[in-house]
């Protein structure tokens, strides 16, 4: 599992570098949406779907350091949570008070958008 964790860090760092090359600039911050529950400090929890991810508090900071991005702000959230935030601001869904969001990937993620002050 230790070797898998190292490979996962290297893979993430490579993808970050590829993204920077593709867009031609360095980001000002990085956000990861993970297919698992995430603690308040950004540690992947629950049934993490990648070997080396669960409980690995240093996984993403170390991958960012490998990519030369250690100085940037980092936000880590659950992928269904990100989808719910997107649904909440999507103008196509503006007329709905409640929106059930499902993400399909390694498993099924679920989030509920509920607008209490909906008009």
Secondary structure, 3 states (H helix, E strand, C coil): CHHHHHHHHHHHHHHHHHHHHHHCCCCCEEEEEECCCECCCCCECCCCCCCCCCCCCCHHHHHHHHCCCCCCEEEEEEHHHHHHHHHHHCHHHCCCCEEEEEEECCCEEEEEEECCCCC
